[in-house]
Amino acid sequence: MTRKTLHVSVTLLHGIENDETAHEASLQVLRANLPAASDEHAIRRRSQAYFASLGRAETVAHHFGQVSQLDSAVCAIMWYMEHSAVGGNSMLGRLVEHIRHDEARHVSISRRHAFALGLSRDDYSRLGELVRGGLTGMLEHVADSFEDIGIDAGLLFTRIKRGAL
């Protein structure tokens, strides 16, 4: 990897990281307006393990491929939330829509950069299966929470696994 390519990668990741930091603050607002989970500690442990596994990418290209695949799945979740009881609340609906738009931009940026760094289409698909499978595996434990806000968890998980944005 050349110094210029490394600089581009770092710059792109910083931009995505800044958006994600803002999303985290926004999601705390959203979370405060949703029913609390009874097993929050277990959810947090599964989430930490999942995201730690993403931190072990083989190459920078693989990392950008993972970001693209994960953010695509987040877009699907946000789309379903927009069309749920959450989306009916104008403030929360706008928040979810804003996050979905940012995540869609991240998908485009990170996918394009992953391919520019030499990631093959086959590796991109393989990463998608791993990232999306791990995410749905983690989320299946909270399927009832999606149902509580009017989201058909089965349809959501199928859409995530399928990779549709």
Secondary structure, 3 states (H helix, E strand, C coil): CCHHHHHHHHHHHHHHHHHHHHHHHHHHHHHHCCCCCCCHHHHHHHHHHHHHHHCCCCCHHHHHHHHHHHHHHHHHHHHHHHCCHHHHCHHHHHHHHHHHHHHHHHHHHHHHHHHHCCCCHHHHHHHHHHHHHHHHHHHHHHHHHHHHCCCCHHHHHHHHHHCCC
